[in-house]
């Protein structure tokens, strides 16, 4: 069982990620086991305190680091099935999706997430990472239980100690740079692993673990598609992706490198959706990566607050 001091220390390490609210819940489980769900919130959708986490929908409690972009469409579907909502948040919708459809409901979800969902009636915990691993989940197992968090320093606070550095992995990184990081589940600390992208970890009421992949990329070329259809299809999907990601109850800013990717997204937000774009640029003093001239051109051309 964790002390309140450990829980508060862990929440303190998360404040930079979520300064708007901190909370936790504690369950006494069968066999003398304990479950703690902690959350430090950055309010983006429905900033009201009613959307603070951990949040409940039906039988399911959820804590999530991330965003569910198509939550309005998912909410409409669930409402048509008779579900009722007490907030306007995307996190409640994600909890409702899992409560209604289980992990198969993730097929309908577009977003980035690292979440833990606990079903009270069965005692099952699901820890899940988004398809491409945009949001991290670090795992650490001890004889007393399993710990998970978005950052290793939160694990250290929960553990009350710091695992030793994995020198072999550090050497791989020094030798091969970032290319070495995702070849295996190792991290820079011994015993700390990352849950794989597109995967989830089930922990049943007896504490038995089972890792599953819920999504794998699939390539299915359409040999009959012409160039113009491909271009228009990509354009349509890109516009829709940007439109979904502009949903917010607080102002959104863009990281603006000057490259074709960030400027393309900013151009869509500004010219297609007439969004009042704010851009931020970190200037690189290395001339090989310095792009301030391209940034200045885009700022002037698009009328961006920069």
BAKOLBA-818717 format. One record per atom (N, C-alpha, C): residue in three letters; x, y, z. Coordinates in steps of 0.1 Angstrom, whole numbers, padded with zeros to 4 digits, always signed. Layout:
N
ALAXYZ;...
END
This chain:
306
UNK+0009-0012+0000;UNK+0000+0000+0000;UNK+0009+0012+0000;UNK+0005+0022-0008;UNK+0013+0034-0009;UNK+0009+0044+0002;UNK+0019+0052+0006;UNK+0016+0063+0016;UNK+0011+0075+0008;UNK+0003+0083+0015;UNK-0001+0096+0009;UNK+0011+0104+0004;UNK+0021+0104+0012;UNK+0033+0111+0008;UNK+0039+0107-0006;UNK+0039+0093-0008;UNK+0044+0088-0021;UNK+0035+0093-0032;UNK+0021+0092-0030;UNK+0012+0096-0040;UNK+0013+0111-0044;UNK+0015+0120-0033;UNK+0016+0134-0036;UNK+0029+0137-0042;UNK+0040+0130-0039;UNK+0053+0132-0045;UNK+0052+0128-0060;UNK+0045+0117-0063;UNK+0043+0113-0077;UNK+0035+0124-0085;UNK+0024+0129-0079;UNK+0016+0139-0086;UNK+0024+0152-0088;UNK+0034+0155-0079;UNK+0042+0166-0080;UNK+0051+0166-0092;UNK+0056+0153-0096;UNK+0064+0152-0108;UNK+0056+0153-0120;UNK+0043+0153-0119;UNK+0034+0153-0131;UNK+0029+0167-0134;UNK+0031+0177-0125;UNK+0025+0190-0125;UNK+0029+0197-0138;UNK+0041+0196-0143;UNK+0045+0202-0156;UNK+0036+0197-0167;UNK+0032+0185-0167;UNK+0024+0179-0178;UNK+0009+0184-0176;UNK+0005+0186-0164;UNK-0009+0190-0162;UNK-0011+0199-0150;UNK-0010+0212-0151;UNK-0010+0221-0140;UNK-0024+0225-0135;UNK-0035+0220-0141;UNK-0048+0225-0138;UNK-0055+0218-0127;UNK-0052+0205-0125;UNK-0058+0198-0114;UNK-0050+0185-0112;UNK-0049+0181-0099;UNK-0043+0168-0096;UNK-0053+0160-0087;UNK-0054+0147-0089;UNK-0063+0139-0081;UNK-0059+0124-0083;UNK-0064+0116-0074;UNK-0062+0102-0074;UNK-0074+0094-0068;UNK-0075+0081-0071;UNK-0084+0072-0065;UNK-0077+0060-0060;UNK-0082+0053-0050;UNK-0076+0042-0044;UNK-0086+0031-0042;UNK-0083+0019-0047;UNK-0093+0008-0045;UNK-0086-0003-0037;UNK-0093-0010-0028;UNK-0089-0022-0021;UNK-0094-0034-0029;UNK-0085-0042-0034;UNK-0089-0053-0043;UNK-0088-0066-0035;UNK-0093-0076-0042;UNK-0093-0090-0036;UNK-0078-0094-0033;UNK-0077-0102-0023;UNK-0063-0108-0021;UNK-0054-0098-0014;UNK-0059-0087-0009;UNK-0051-0077-0002;UNK-0044-0068-0012;UNK-0048-0068-0025;UNK-0041-0060-0035;UNK-0047-0046-0035;UNK-0039-0036-0040;UNK-0044-0022-0041;UNK-0042-0017-0055;UNK-0051-0008-0059;UNK-0049-0001-0072;UNK-0050+0014-0069;UNK-0041+0022-0075;UNK-0041+0036-0075;UNK-0041+0041-0089;UNK-0050+0051-0092;UNK-0050+0058-0104;UNK-0048+0073-0102;UNK-0037+0078-0107;UNK-0034+0092-0105;UNK-0035+0100-0118;UNK-0038+0113-0117;UNK-0040+0121-0129;UNK-0036+0135-0126;UNK-0028+0141-0135;UNK-0025+0156-0134;UNK-0030+0162-0147;UNK-0040+0171-0146;UNK-0047+0175-0158;UNK-0043+0188-0165;UNK-0042+0187-0178;UNK-0041+0199-0186;UNK-0054+0200-0193;UNK-0062+0210-0190;UNK-0076+0212-0195;UNK-0075+0217-0209;UNK-0081+0209-0218;UNK-0082+0213-0233;UNK-0096+0213-0237;UNK-0103+0202-0234;UNK-0118+0201-0237;UNK-0126+0201-0224;UNK-0136+0210-0223;UNK-0144+0212-0211;UNK-0135+0214-0199;UNK-0131+0226-0197;UNK-0121+0230-0186;UNK-0128+0229-0172;UNK-0141+0227-0172;UNK-0148+0226-0159;UNK-0143+0215-0151;UNK-0144+0217-0137;UNK-0139+0207-0128;UNK-0146+0194-0129;UNK-0158+0194-0135;UNK-0166+0181-0136;UNK-0158+0171-0145;UNK-0149+0176-0153;UNK-0142+0167-0162;UNK-0128+0163-0156;UNK-0126+0166-0144;UNK-0113+0162-0138;UNK-0112+0147-0137;UNK-0100+0142-0137;UNK-0098+0127-0137;UNK-0092+0123-0124;UNK-0093+0110-0121;UNK-0099+0099-0128;UNK-0114+0102-0130;UNK-0119+0097-0142;UNK-0133+0100-0145;UNK-0140+0087-0147;UNK-0153+0087-0145;UNK-0161+0074-0145;UNK-0172+0075-0156;UNK-0174+0064-0162;UNK-0185+0062-0171;UNK-0190+0048-0169;UNK-0202+0046-0164;UNK-0208+0033-0161;UNK-0199+0026-0151;UNK-0194+0015-0155;UNK-0186+0006-0146;UNK-0171+0009-0147;UNK-0167+0018-0155;UNK-0153+0020-0159;UNK-0148+0033-0154;UNK-0136+0033-0147;UNK-0129+0044-0143;UNK-0117+0046-0152;UNK-0114+0059-0156;UNK-0103+0061-0165;UNK-0094+0072-0161;UNK-0081+0071-0163;UNK-0072+0082-0163;UNK-0064+0081-0176;UNK-0063+0093-0182;UNK-0057+0093-0196;UNK-0048+0105-0198;UNK-0037+0103-0204;UNK-0028+0113-0209;UNK-0030+0113-0224;UNK-0036+0124-0230;UNK-0038+0124-0244;UNK-0051+0131-0248;UNK-0055+0129-0260;UNK-0067+0135-0266;UNK-0074+0126-0275;UNK-0087+0127-0275;UNK-0096+0119-0284;UNK-0102+0129-0294;UNK-0097+0129-0306;UNK-0100+0139-0315;UNK-0115+0138-0321;UNK-0119+0126-0323;UNK-0133+0125-0329;UNK-0143+0122-0318;UNK-0142+0128-0307;UNK-0150+0125-0295;UNK-0165+0129-0298;UNK-0167+0140-0306;UNK-0181+0144-0308;UNK-0188+0133-0316;UNK-0182+0128-0326;UNK-0188+0117-0334;UNK-0191+0105-0326;UNK-0181+0101-0317;UNK-0183+0089-0309;UNK-0194+0092-0298;UNK-0194+0104-0293;UNK-0205+0107-0283;UNK-0219+0106-0289;UNK-0220+0111-0302;UNK-0233+0110-0309;UNK-0237+0096-0310;UNK-0228+0087-0314;UNK-0231+0073-0316;UNK-0236+0067-0302;UNK-0228+0070-0292;UNK-0231+0064-0279;UNK-0244+0069-0273;UNK-0247+0082-0276;UNK-0260+0088-0272;UNK-0271+0081-0278;UNK-0270+0077-0291;UNK-0280+0070-0299;UNK-0283+0056-0293;UNK-0273+0051-0286;UNK-0274+0038-0280;UNK-0280+0039-0266;UNK-0282+0051-0261;UNK-0289+0053-0248;UNK-0280+0057-0237;UNK-0267+0060-0240;UNK-0258+0064-0229;UNK-0260+0079-0227;UNK-0258+0083-0214;UNK-0259+0097-0210;UNK-0245+0102-0205;UNK-0243+0114-0207;UNK-0230+0120-0203;UNK-0232+0132-0193;UNK-0223+0133-0184;UNK-0224+0144-0174;UNK-0214+0155-0176;UNK-0205+0153-0187;UNK-0195+0164-0190;UNK-0196+0166-0205;UNK-0187+0176-0210;UNK-0185+0178-0224;UNK-0171+0173-0228;UNK-0165+0165-0220;UNK-0151+0162-0222;UNK-0149+0150-0231;UNK-0137+0150-0238;UNK-0133+0138-0246;UNK-0130+0126-0237;UNK-0125+0129-0225;UNK-0121+0118-0216;UNK-0133+0109-0212;UNK-0144+0116-0209;UNK-0156+0108-0205;UNK-0161+0100-0217;UNK-0159+0105-0229;UNK-0163+0098-0241;UNK-0154+0085-0242;UNK-0141+0087-0240;UNK-0132+0075-0241;UNK-0136+0065-0231;UNK-0139+0069-0219;UNK-0143+0060-0208;UNK-0156+0053-0212;UNK-0165+0060-0218;UNK-0178+0054-0222;UNK-0176+0044-0234;UNK-0167+0047-0243;UNK-0164+0038-0254;UNK-0159+0024-0248;UNK-0150+0025-0239;UNK-0144+0013-0233;UNK-0155+0006-0225;UNK-0163+0013-0217;UNK-0173+0007-0209;UNK-0184+0000-0218;UNK-0187+0006-0230;UNK-0197+0001-0239;UNK-0192-0011-0247;UNK-0180-0009-0253;UNK-0175-0018-0263;UNK-0162-0026-0260;UNK-0157-0023-0248;UNK-0144-0028-0245;UNK-0133-0023-0254;UNK-0122-0030-0255;UNK-0110-0025-0263;UNK-0113-0025-0278;UNK-0123-0033-0282;UNK-0127-0033-0296;UNK-0132-0019-0300;UNK-0137-0011-0291;UNK-0142+0002-0294;UNK-0130+0011-0298;UNK-0118+0008-0295;UNK-0107+0016-0299;UNK-0105+0017-0314;UNK-0111+0008-0321;UNK-0110+0008-0336;UNK-0117+0021-0341;UNK-0127+0026-0334;UNK-0134+0038-0338;UNK-0127+0051-0333;UNK-0117+0050-0325;UNK-0112+0061-0318;UNK-0100+0067-0326;UNK-0100+0080-0328;UNK-0089+0087-0335;UNK-0083+0096-0324;UNK-0070+0094-0321;UNK-0064+0102-0311;UNK-0051+0097-0307;UNK-0045+0103-0296;UNK-0033+0099-0290;UNK-0035+0097-0276;UNK-0030+0086-0270;UNK-0033+0084-0256;UNK-0024+0074-0249;UNK-0022+0076-0236;UNK-0017+0066-0227;UNK-0028+0065-0216;UNK-0035+0054-0214;UNK-0045+0054-0205;UNK-0045+0042-0196;UNK-0052+0043-0185;UNK-0055+0031-0176;UNK-0069+0031-0173;UNK-0076+0020-0176;UNK-0091+0019-0174;UNK-0093+0007-0165;UNK-0101+0010-0155;UNK-0104+0000-0145;UNK-0119-0003-0144;UNK-0123-0016-0146;UNK-0137-0020-0145;UNK-0139-0026-0131;UNK-0148-0019-0124;UNK-0150-0022-0110;UNK-0156-0036-0108;UNK-0166-0039-0117;UNK-0173-0052-0115;UNK-0165-0064-0117;UNK-0155-0063-0126;UNK-0146-0075-0129;UNK-0133-0074-0122;UNK-0129-0062-0118;UNK-0115-0060-0112;UNK-0104-0060-0122;UNK-0108-0059-0135;UNK-0097-0059-0146;UNK-0092-0045-0148;UNK-0079-0044-0150;UNK-0072-0031-0153;UNK-0067-0033-0167;UNK-0069-0022-0176;UNK-0063-0022-0189;UNK-0054-0010-0190;UNK-0041-0012-0193;UNK-0032-0001-0196;UNK-0029-0001-0211;UNK-0031+0010-0217;UNK-0031+0010-0232;UNK-0023+0022-0237;UNK-0016+0020-0249;UNK-0009+0030-0255;UNK-0014+0032-0270;UNK-0014+0044-0275;UNK-0019+0047-0288;UNK-0012+0040-0299;UNK-0017+0040-0311;UNK-0013+0032-0322;UNK+0002+0034-0326;UNK+0006+0047-0326;UNK+0020+0050-0330;UNK+0029+0054-0318;UNK+0024+0052-0306;UNK+0033+0055-0294;UNK+0036+0070-0292;UNK+0026+0078-0296;UNK+0028+0093-0294;UNK+0029+0096-0279;UNK+0021+0089-0271;UNK+0021+0091-0257;UNK+0028+0079-0250;UNK+0037+0081-0241;UNK+0045+0070-0235;UNK+0039+0064-0223;UNK+0042+0051-0221;UNK+0038+0044-0209;UNK+0050+0036-0204;UNK+0056+0040-0193;UNK+0067+0032-0187;UNK+0062+0023-0177;UNK+0068+0011-0177;UNK+0063+0000-0167;UNK+0075-0004-0159;UNK+0072-0007-0146;UNK+0083-0012-0137;UNK+0076-0023-0128;UNK+0082-0035-0128;UNK+0076-0046-0120;UNK+0085-0048-0107;UNK+0079-0050-0096;UNK+0086-0054-0084;UNK+0078-0066-0078;UNK+0084-0073-0068;UNK+0077-0084-0062;UNK+0064-0080-0055;UNK+0062-0067-0053;UNK+0050-0062-0047;UNK+0039-0057-0056;UNK+0043-0056-0069;UNK+0033-0051-0079;UNK+0039-0044-0091;UNK+0030-0039-0099;UNK+0035-0032-0111;UNK+0031-0017-0111;UNK+0041-0009-0115;UNK+0039+0005-0115;UNK+0039+0010-0130;UNK+0031+0020-0133;UNK+0032+0025-0147;UNK+0029+0040-0146;UNK+0036+0048-0156;UNK+0035+0062-0156;UNK+0040+0067-0170;UNK+0036+0080-0173;UNK+0041+0085-0186;UNK+0056+0090-0185;UNK+0061+0092-0173;UNK+0075+0096-0171;UNK+0081+0087-0161;UNK+0094+0084-0162;UNK+0101+0076-0153;UNK+0103+0083-0139;UNK+0104+0096-0139;UNK+0105+0102-0126;UNK+0093+0101-0117;UNK+0081+0099-0124;UNK+0069+0096-0116;UNK+0070+0081-0110;UNK+0076+0072-0118;UNK+0078+0059-0112;UNK+0087+0059-0100;UNK+0098+0067-0101;UNK+0107+0068-0090;UNK+0100+0074-0078;UNK+0091+0083-0079;UNK+0084+0089-0068;UNK+0075+0078-0061;UNK+0069+0070-0070;UNK+0060+0060-0064;UNK+0068+0049-0057;UNK+0080+0045-0063;UNK+0088+0035-0058;UNK+0095+0039-0045;UNK+0098+0052-0044;UNK+0106+0057-0033;UNK+0121+0055-0035;UNK+0125+0051-0047;UNK+0139+0049-0050;UNK+0141+0051-0065;UNK+0154+0050-0069;UNK+0157+0052-0083;UNK+0165+0040-0088;UNK+0159+0033-0098;UNK+0166+0021-0104;UNK+0179+0025-0110;UNK+0188+0016-0110;UNK+0202+0019-0116;UNK+0201+0021-0131;UNK+0211+0028-0136;UNK+0211+0031-0150;UNK+0215+0019-0158;UNK+0209+0017-0170;UNK+0212+0006-0179;UNK+0224+0010-0188;UNK+0236+0007-0184;UNK+0248+0012-0191;UNK+0248+0006-0205;UNK+0244-0006-0207;UNK+0244-0012-0221;UNK+0235-0004-0230;UNK+0223+0000-0226;UNK+0214+0008-0234;UNK+0220+0022-0236;UNK+0226+0027-0226;UNK+0232+0041-0227;UNK+0243+0040-0238;UNK+0251+0030-0238;UNK+0261+0028-0248;UNK+0255+0027-0262;UNK+0244+0019-0263;UNK+0238+0018-0276;UNK+0233+0032-0281;UNK+0228+0040-0272;UNK+0223+0053-0276;UNK+0235+0062-0280;UNK+0246+0062-0273;UNK+0257+0070-0276;UNK+0263+0067-0289;UNK+0263+0054-0293;UNK+0268+0049-0305;UNK+0259+0051-0317;UNK+0246+0048-0315;UNK+0237+0048-0327;UNK+0226+0059-0326;UNK+0227+0068-0316;UNK+0217+0079-0314;UNK+0203+0073-0313;UNK+0193+0081-0317;UNK+0179+0078-0315;UNK+0175+0065-0322;UNK+0183+0061-0332;UNK+0179+0049-0339;UNK+0180+0036-0331;UNK+0186+0037-0319;UNK+0188+0026-0310;UNK+0176+0025-0300;UNK+0168+0035-0299;UNK+0159+0036-0288;UNK+0147+0026-0288;UNK+0142+0023-0300;UNK+0130+0016-0301;UNK+0132+0002-0307;UNK+0144-0003-0307;UNK+0147-0016-0312;UNK+0142-0027-0302;UNK+0141-0023-0289;UNK+0136-0032-0279;UNK+0130-0024-0268;UNK+0124-0031-0258;UNK+0117-0024-0248;UNK+0125-0018-0237;UNK+0138-0020-0238;UNK+0147-0014-0228;UNK+0146+0001-0227;UNK+0150+0006-0215;UNK+0150+0021-0213;UNK+0164+0024-0207;UNK+0166+0036-0203;UNK+0179+0040-0197;UNK+0180+0036-0183;UNK+0170+0029-0177;UNK+0170+0024-0163;UNK+0167+0009-0163;UNK+0175+0002-0155;UNK+0172-0012-0155;UNK+0159-0016-0149;UNK+0152-0025-0156;UNK+0138-0029-0151;UNK+0127-0020-0156;UNK+0130-0008-0162;UNK+0120+0001-0167;UNK+0118-0003-0182;UNK+0105-0006-0185;UNK+0102-0009-0199;UNK+0091+0001-0204;UNK+0090+0001-0218;UNK+0079+0009-0224;UNK+0069-0001-0230;UNK+0056+0002-0227;UNK+0046-0006-0234;UNK+0047-0003-0249;UNK+0046-0013-0257;UNK+0048-0011-0271;UNK+0036-0003-0277;UNK+0039+0005-0288;UNK+0028+0012-0295;UNK+0018+0002-0300;UNK+0005+0007-0300;UNK-0006-0002-0305;UNK-0008-0014-0296;UNK-0004-0014-0284;UNK-0005-0025-0275;UNK-0013-0021-0262;UNK-0017-0031-0255;UNK-0024-0029-0242;UNK-0019-0041-0233;UNK-0020-0038-0220;UNK-0017-0047-0210;UNK-0029-0050-0201;UNK-0034-0062-0201;UNK-0045-0066-0192;UNK-0040-0071-0179;UNK-0046-0067-0168;UNK-0042-0073-0155;UNK-0056-0077-0149;UNK-0058-0090-0147;UNK-0071-0094-0143;UNK-0072-0093-0127;UNK-0083-0098-0122;UNK-0086-0096-0108;UNK-0076-0104-0099;UNK-0069-0113-0105;UNK-0059-0121-0097;UNK-0045-0115-0099;UNK-0044-0105-0107;UNK-0031-0099-0109;UNK-0023-0105-0120;UNK-0030-0114-0128;UNK-0023-0121-0139;UNK-0023-0111-0151;UNK-0011-0109-0157;UNK-0009-0100-0168;UNK-0009-0107-0182;UNK-0015-0100-0192;UNK-0014-0104-0206;UNK-0013-0092-0215;UNK-0002-0092-0223;UNK+0000-0081-0232;UNK-0006-0085-0246;UNK-0013-0075-0252;UNK-0019-0078-0265;UNK-0017-0066-0275;UNK-0016-0069-0288;UNK-0016-0059-0298;UNK-0031-0057-0302;UNK-0036-0045-0301;UNK-0049-0043-0306;UNK-0050-0036-0320;UNK-0038-0032-0325;UNK-0037-0026-0338;UNK-0023-0029-0344;UNK-0023-0032-0357;UNK-0011-0033-0365;UNK-0013-0026-0378;UNK-0003-0019-0384;UNK-0005-0012-0397;UNK-0007-0022-0408;UNK-0016-0019-0417;UNK-0018-0028-0429;UNK-0017-0020-0442;UNK-0011-0026-0451;UNK-0009-0019-0464;UNK-0017-0027-0475;UNK-0027-0020-0481;UNK-0035-0026-0491;UNK-0036-0017-0503;UNK-0026-0017-0512;UNK-0026-0008-0524;UNK-0038-0010-0533;UNK-0044+0001-0538;UNK-0054+0000-0548;UNK-0048+0003-0561;UNK-0045-0008-0569;UNK-0038-0006-0582;UNK-0046+0002-0592;UNK-0059+0003-0590;UNK-0067+0011-0600;UNK-0068+0026-0597;UNK-0062+0030-0586;UNK-0063+0044-0582;UNK-0053+0052-0591;UNK-0058+0063-0597;UNK-0050+0072-0604;UNK-0043+0083-0596;UNK-0034+0090-0602;UNK-0026+0100-0594;UNK-0035+0111-0589;UNK-0045+0116-0597;UNK-0053+0127-0593;UNK-0062+0123-0581;UNK-0067+0111-0582;UNK-0076+0105-0571;UNK-0068+0104-0558;UNK-0055+0099-0560;UNK-0046+0098-0548;UNK-0043+0111-0541;UNK-0040+0121-0550;UNK-0037+0135-0544;UNK-0050+0141-0537;UNK-0061+0140-0544;UNK-0073+0145-0538;UNK-0077+0138-0525;UNK-0075+0125-0525;UNK-0078+0117-0513;UNK-0069+0121-0501;UNK-0057+0122-0504;UNK-0047+0126-0494;UNK-0051+0140-0489;UNK-0054+0149-0498;UNK-0057+0163-0494;UNK-0070+0163-0485;UNK-0080+0156-0489;UNK-0092+0155-0481;UNK-0090+0150-0467;UNK-0082+0139-0466;UNK-0080+0133-0453;UNK-0071+0142-0444;UNK-0061+0149-0450;UNK-0053+0158-0443;UNK-0061+0170-0437;UNK-0070+0175-0446;UNK-0078+0186-0441;UNK-0087+0182-0429;UNK-0093+0170-0430;UNK-0101+0165-0420;UNK-0093+0162-0407;UNK-0081+0157-0408;UNK-0073+0155-0396;UNK-0070+0168-0389;UNK-0067+0178-0397;UNK-0064+0191-0390;UNK-0076+0197-0384;UNK-0088+0196-0391;UNK-0100+0201-0385;UNK-0104+0194-0372;UNK-0102+0181-0371;UNK-0105+0174-0358;UNK-0095+0179-0347;UNK-0083+0182-0350;UNK-0073+0186-0340;UNK-0074+0200-0336;UNK-0082+0208-0343;UNK-0084+0222-0339;UNK-0095+0223-0329;UNK-0102+0212-0325;UNK-0112+0213-0315;UNK-0106+0215-0301;UNK-0109+0226-0295;UNK-0104+0230-0282;UNK-0112+0241-0276;UNK-0112+0240-0263;UNK-0119+0251-0255;UNK-0109+0261-0250;UNK-0096+0260-0254;UNK-0085+0269-0250;UNK-0077+0272-0263;UNK-0070+0283-0264;UNK-0062+0286-0276;UNK-0052+0275-0279;UNK-0050+0273-0292;UNK-0040+0263-0296;UNK-0029+0270-0303;UNK-0017+0266-0301;UNK-0005+0271-0308;UNK+0002+0260-0316;UNK+0009+0264-0326;UNK+0017+0254-0334;UNK+0032+0256-0332;UNK+0039+0245-0332;UNK+0053+0245-0332;UNK+0057+0247-0347;UNK+0064+0257-0350;UNK+0066+0261-0364;UNK+0081+0260-0368;UNK+0085+0250-0374;UNK+0099+0248-0377;UNK+0104+0255-0390;UNK+0094+0258-0399;UNK+0098+0263-0412;UNK+0098+0253-0422;UNK+0097+0240-0418;UNK+0097+0229-0428;UNK+0084+0227-0435;UNK+0083+0218-0445;UNK+0071+0217-0453;UNK+0060+0211-0444;UNK+0063+0202-0434;UNK+0052+0196-0426;UNK+0045+0206-0417;UNK+0052+0213-0409;UNK+0045+0223-0400;UNK+0039+0234-0407;UNK+0045+0239-0418;UNK+0040+0250-0425;UNK+0027+0246-0433;UNK+0027+0233-0438;UNK+0015+0228-0445;UNK+0003+0228-0435;UNK+0005+0223-0423;UNK-0005+0222-0413;UNK-0010+0235-0409;UNK-0001+0245-0407;UNK-0005+0258-0403;UNK-0012+0265-0414;UNK-0008+0263-0427;UNK-0015+0269-0438;UNK-0029+0264-0439;UNK-0032+0251-0437;UNK-0045+0245-0437;UNK-0054+0252-0426;UNK-0048+0253-0414;UNK-0055+0259-0403;UNK-0059+0273-0406;UNK-0050+0280-0412;UNK-0052+0295-0415;UNK-0061+0297-0427;UNK-0058+0290-0438;UNK-0065+0293-0450;UNK-0077+0285-0452;UNK-0078+0273-0448;UNK-0090+0265-0450;UNK-0100+0267-0439;UNK-0095+0268-0426;UNK-0104+0269-0415;UNK-0104+0283-0408;UNK-0096+0292-0414;UNK-0096+0306-0409;UNK-0093+0306-0394;UNK-0084+0298-0389;UNK-0080+0297-0375;UNK-0070+0308-0372;UNK-0071+0314-0360;UNK-0062+0325-0356;UNK-0049+0318-0351;UNK-0040+0315-0360;UNK-0028+0307-0357;UNK-0018+0315-0349;UNK-0013+0309-0338;UNK-0002+0314-0330;UNK+0009+0303-0333;UNK+0021+0308-0336;UNK+0032+0299-0339;UNK+0044+0302-0330;UNK+0051+0291-0326;UNK+0064+0293-0318;UNK+0075+0285-0325;UNK+0087+0292-0326;UNK+0098+0286-0332;UNK+0110+0286-0323;UNK+0117+0274-0322;UNK+0130+0274-0315;UNK+0140+0275-0325;UNK+0148+0285-0324;UNK+0159+0288-0334;UNK+0171+0280-0331;UNK+0176+0274-0342;UNK+0188+0265-0341;UNK+0200+0273-0345;UNK+0210+0273-0337;UNK+0222+0281-0341;UNK+0231+0273-0350;UNK+0228+0260-0352;UNK+0235+0252-0362;UNK+0230+0255-0376;UNK+0239+0260-0385;UNK+0234+0265-0398;UNK+0228+0253-0406;UNK+0232+0241-0403;UNK+0226+0230-0411;UNK+0211+0228-0408;UNK+0206+0233-0397;UNK+0192+0231-0393;UNK+0185+0244-0391;UNK+0191+0255-0395;UNK+0186+0269-0392;UNK+0176+0272-0403;UNK+0163+0275-0399;UNK+0153+0277-0409;UNK+0145+0290-0407;UNK+0152+0300-0401;UNK+0145+0312-0398;UNK+0140+0320-0410;UNK+0147+0319-0421;UNK+0143+0326-0433;UNK+0129+0320-0438;UNK+0128+0307-0438;UNK+0115+0301-0442;UNK+0104+0304-0432;UNK+0107+0304-0420;UNK+0097+0308-0409;UNK+0092+0322-0412;UNK+0101+0331-0414;UNK+0098+0345-0416;UNK+0089+0347-0428;UNK+0092+0339-0439;UNK+0084+0340-0451;UNK+0070+0335-0448;UNK+0068+0324-0441;UNK+0055+0318-0438;UNK+0047+0327-0429;UNK+0054+0333-0419;UNK+0047+0342-0410;UNK+0041+0354-0418;UNK+0049+0360-0427;UNK+0045+0371-0435;UNK+0034+0368-0444;UNK+0035+0356-0451;UNK+0026+0352-0461;UNK+0012+0348-0455;UNK+0012+0342-0443;UNK+0000+0337-0437;UNK-0006+0346-0426;UNK+0001+0356-0422;UNK-0004+0365-0412;UNK-0005+0359-0399;UNK+0006+0352-0394;UNK+0005+0344-0382;UNK+0011+0353-0370;UNK+0005+0351-0358;UNK+0010+0357-0346;UNK+0021+0348-0342;UNK+0034+0353-0342;UNK+0045+0344-0340;UNK+0054+0349-0329;
END
